Amino acid sequence: MIASRKPPARPPGPVVYIVDDDLSMRESLVDLFHSLSIDAVAFENTETFLAAARPGAGCILLDVRLPDLDGLALQAHLNAKGNKMPIIFMTGYGDIPMSVKAIKAGASDFLTKPFDQAALIEAVNVALARDDEIRQGDTVIDAAAALYQTLTPREQEVMQLVVRGLMNKQIAFELGITEVTVKLHRGNVMRKMDVRSLADLVRVGEALGYGKQP
């Protein structure tokens, strides 16, 4: 008898994390996203939200006014913890100064209740696409950082100076080596960093934080 095999598990999709103290609002939003085949999890306050694991992709749909901690304070807390998941704020007050403050702090959008369903869905789709871009960017940066660690200390110095915009002659003077040696190091850097042009090397270096003057 041939044993049945389970199909491979599907990778988890993005999740909309809803934080709102209004039970009817939470339920209606969860039902809406489930009808669109989007996973959604709802929380009644910031305490339960912060206690929950958020391992995958997604976005946060956050009410501005919550009983235990207002939305802007939660946003600041998440930012301090390195959160990159896009946040969409919801408010029933139409507070323009508050919305401007939230957007400046990195919010993806700011919706006033009662909001148009189409506008909500569009805002969530934009936030999920943004989250995907952020995660892909992080993957690229992690790969570049790993390649950077394969460089010798001298090659790292040369790369940093190239990214800062110095010419071979200037790099040679800065490091006390010949221009020919600089060119050799640059060639090794290009090969090890897996880039084909100086522009690509500069973009990678800036992403790693080496484009700033010391």
BELDA-V779219 format. One record per residue. N is the residue number from 1. RES is the residue in one small letter. PSI is psi in radians with two decimals (* if undefined). OMEGA is omega as a letter, one per 30 degrees, with the letter a starting at -180 (999 if undefined). Layout:
# BELDA-V779219
n: <N | N>
res: <RES | RES>
psi: <PSI | PSI>
omega: <OMEGA | OMEGA>
This chain:
# BELDA-V779219
n: <1 | 2 | 3 | 4 | 5 | 6 | 7 | 8 | 9 | 10 | 11 | 12 | 13 | 14 | 15 | 16 | 17 | 18 | 19 | 20 | 21 | 22 | 23 | 24 | 25 | 26 | 27 | 28 | 29 | 30 | 31 | 32 | 33 | 34 | 35 | 36 | 37 | 38 | 39 | 40 | 41 | 42 | 43 | 44 | 45 | 46 | 47 | 48 | 49 | 50 | 51 | 52 | 53 | 54 | 55 | 56 | 57 | 58 | 59 | 60 | 61 | 62 | 63 | 64 | 65 | 66 | 67 | 68 | 69 | 70 | 71 | 72 | 73 | 74 | 75 | 76 | 77 | 78 | 79 | 80 | 81 | 82 | 83 | 84 | 85 | 86 | 87 | 88 | 89 | 90 | 91 | 92 | 93 | 94 | 95 | 96 | 97 | 98 | 99 | 100 | 101 | 102 | 103 | 104 | 105 | 106 | 107 | 108 | 109 | 110 | 111 | 112 | 113 | 114 | 115 | 116 | 117 | 118 | 119 | 120 | 121 | 122 | 123 | 124 | 125 | 126 | 127 | 128 | 129 | 130 | 131 | 132 | 133 | 134 | 135 | 136 | 137 | 138 | 139 | 140 | 141 | 142 | 143 | 144 | 145 | 146 | 147 | 148 | 149 | 150 | 151 | 152 | 153 | 154 | 155 | 156 | 157 | 158 | 159 | 160 | 161 | 162 | 163 | 164 | 165 | 166 | 167 | 168 | 169 | 170 | 171 | 172 | 173 | 174 | 175 | 176 | 177 | 178 | 179 | 180 | 181 | 182 | 183 | 184 | 185 | 186 | 187 | 188 | 189 | 190 | 191 | 192 | 193 | 194 | 195 | 196 | 197 | 198 | 199 | 200 | 201 | 202 | 203 | 204 | 205 | 206 | 207 | 208 | 209 | 210 | 211 | 212 | 213 | 214>
res: <m | i | a | s | r | k | p | p | a | r | p | p | g | p | v | v | y | i | v | d | d | d | l | s | m | r | e | s | l | v | d | l | f | h | s | l | s | i | d | a | v | a | f | e | n | t | e | t | f | l | a | a | a | r | p | g | a | g | c | i | l | l | d | v | r | l | p | d | l | d | g | l | a | l | q | a | h | l | n | a | k | g | n | k | m | p | i | i | f | m | t | g | y | g | d | i | p | m | s | v | k | a | i | k | a | g | a | s | d | f | l | t | k | p | f | d | q | a | a | l | i | e | a | v | n | v | a | l | a | r | d | d | e | i | r | q | g | d | t | v | i | d | a | a | a | a | l | y | q | t | l | t | p | r | e | q | e | v | m | q | l | v | v | r | g | l | m | n | k | q | i | a | f | e | l | g | i | t | e | v | t | v | k | l | h | r | g | n | v | m | r | k | m | d | v | r | s | l | a | d | l | v | r | v | g | e | a | l | g | y | g | k | q | p>
psi: <2.29 | 2.19 | 2.42 | 2.52 | 2.43 | 2.46 | 2.63 | 2.49 | 2.40 | 2.46 | 2.46 | 2.42 | 3.13 | 2.67 | 2.38 | 2.03 | 2.01 | 2.20 | 1.86 | 2.36 | -0.06 | 1.96 | -0.80 | -0.63 | -0.78 | -0.83 | -0.74 | -0.64 | -0.74 | -0.79 | -0.71 | -0.87 | -0.62 | -0.60 | -0.36 | 0.17 | 0.59 | 2.21 | 2.45 | 2.43 | 2.33 | 2.56 | 2.50 | -0.26 | 3.02 | -0.51 | -0.85 | -0.59 | -0.81 | -0.48 | -0.31 | 2.58 | 2.43 | 1.26 | -0.41 | -2.87 | 2.81 | -2.89 | 2.93 | 2.20 | 1.86 | 2.18 | 2.42 | -0.74 | 1.89 | 2.70 | -0.56 | -0.53 | 2.19 | 2.80 | -0.69 | -0.66 | -0.68 | -0.70 | -0.79 | -0.71 | -0.80 | -0.71 | -0.72 | -0.48 | 0.02 | 0.29 | 2.32 | 0.00 | 2.21 | 2.50 | 2.27 | 2.12 | 2.54 | 2.40 | 2.60 | 0.17 | -0.23 | 0.69 | 1.74 | -0.86 | -0.67 | -0.68 | -0.70 | -0.75 | -0.72 | -0.77 | -0.75 | -0.52 | 0.05 | 0.10 | 2.54 | -0.65 | 2.97 | 1.94 | 2.42 | 2.26 | 2.56 | 2.25 | 2.69 | 2.32 | -0.73 | -0.69 | -0.68 | -0.83 | -0.72 | -0.75 | -0.71 | -0.74 | -0.71 | -0.75 | -0.71 | -0.67 | -0.68 | -0.73 | -0.71 | -0.74 | -0.72 | -0.77 | -0.69 | -0.71 | -0.71 | -0.67 | -0.75 | -0.76 | -0.73 | -0.72 | -0.73 | -0.68 | -0.65 | -0.71 | -0.67 | -0.61 | -0.25 | -0.19 | 2.61 | 2.82 | -0.70 | -0.70 | -0.63 | -0.72 | -0.77 | -0.78 | -0.78 | -0.71 | -0.63 | -0.79 | -0.56 | -0.14 | 0.18 | 2.54 | 2.90 | -0.77 | -0.70 | -0.68 | -0.74 | -0.77 | -0.75 | -0.70 | -0.11 | 0.62 | 3.03 | 2.79 | -0.59 | -0.73 | -0.66 | -0.79 | -0.67 | -0.78 | -0.72 | -0.72 | -0.73 | -0.69 | -0.80 | -0.75 | -0.84 | -0.56 | -0.06 | 0.82 | 2.67 | -0.21 | 2.81 | -0.67 | -0.73 | -0.71 | -0.72 | -0.76 | -0.76 | -0.78 | -0.69 | -0.66 | -0.55 | -0.09 | 0.32 | 0.22 | -0.04 | 2.59 | 2.49 | *>
omega: <a | a | l | l | l | l | l | a | l | l | a | l | l | a | l | l | a | l | a | a | l | a | a | l | l | a | a | l | l | l | a | a | l | l | l | a | l | l | l | l | a | l | a | l | a | a | a | l | a | a | a | l | l | a | a | a | l | l | a | l | a | l | a | a | l | a | a | a | a | a | a | l | l | l | l | l | a | l | l | l | l | l | l | a | a | l | l | l | l | l | l | a | a | a | a | l | l | l | l | l | a | a | l | l | l | l | l | a | a | a | l | l | f | a | l | a | a | l | l | a | l | l | l | l | l | a | l | l | l | l | l | l | l | a | l | l | l | l | l | a | l | l | l | l | l | l | l | a | l | l | l | l | l | l | l | l | l | a | a | a | l | a | l | l | a | l | a | a | l | l | l | l | a | a | l | l | a | l | l | l | l | a | l | l | l | l | l | l | l | a | a | l | l | l | a | a | l | a | l | l | l | l | l | a | l | l | l | l | a | a | a | l | a | 999>
